[in-house]
C-alpha cells in the first residue's frame, strides 16, 4: 500500500510485514496543516486502510517540528473572496474535516497517534480522534482559536470526549499550550516517552495490538464508540448483544479453546 509519487510530499504511507500501516504527515512547509489536499489524502487513506485486510493497525505520525498545526489559515482566508464571504467554502471545509475525524473513529482498525511536536487546533483534534496516542516529551498541545477570535468548536468535539469538561474548557478558553506530561495527566495521550524512544514505544504497542484477532478489535472498537453515546441501560443492552454475537464468532471460539488448552490461538479474523 504505497502512495503515488505526486502525493509523497504531503502524506507518506508504508505498510510493514506485521500489518502496521504508518501514515506520516509530510507537508512540513505548512507545518503539516490540514489543507484541502491533506484532508482529502487522509480521508482516502483511512477509507483504504479500513477496507484492506492486510492492515491491522494504523500509526499516524508527522514529520518536522509540528505534528499538525490545524487548518491552513491562508486557505481559509482566501475563501472569503467568494460572493457569500466564504460561508459555503467554510461549511464545506469544516464538513470535510469532520468527516476525516469521524473516519478515524469509524475505521475498523485501531489508530495510534505518534506525536513529536506541536498539535494545535484541528491538529489537537486529530490526536484526540485517534484511539490511542503516544507523545514525546517534546510534544505540546493546544486549542488556540481564542487568540485569533475563532473558538475551536470542532476540535472541542473530540477533545471533550477524551478529557474531563473542566480540563477541556481550560484548554479551549485559554488557548494555552499543554505539555506532553500534562496531556498524559488529563487523558489526552496514553503515555509520554523520550523523543528517541517514541518510534519504538509506538511500534511496540502497535505490534501488541496487531497480534490480536482483527475481527475482535473491529468489534470492540465499534462497540466502544457506540455505547459511549448511550444512556447506561441502553449501553449495557447494546454491549450484551455485541458480546453474544462475538461469542458466536470463530475467533472467540478459537481463543477460548486455546486458553483452556494452554496453547497459542490461531486467528482467522472472523
Secondary structure, 3 states (H helix, E strand, C coil): CCCCHHHCCCEEEEECCCCEEEEEECCHHHCCCECHHHHHHHHHHHHHHHHCCCCCEEEEEECCCEEECCECHHHHHHHHHCCCCCHHHHHHHHHHHHHHHHHHHHCCCEEEEEECCEEECHHHHHHHHCCEEEEECCCEEECHHHHHCCCCHHHHHHHHCCCCHHHHHHHHHHCCCEEHHHHHHHCCCCEEECHHHHHHHHHHHHHHHHCCCHHHHHHHHHHHHHHHCCCHHHHHHHHHHHHHHHHCCHHHHHHHHHHHHCCCCCCCCC
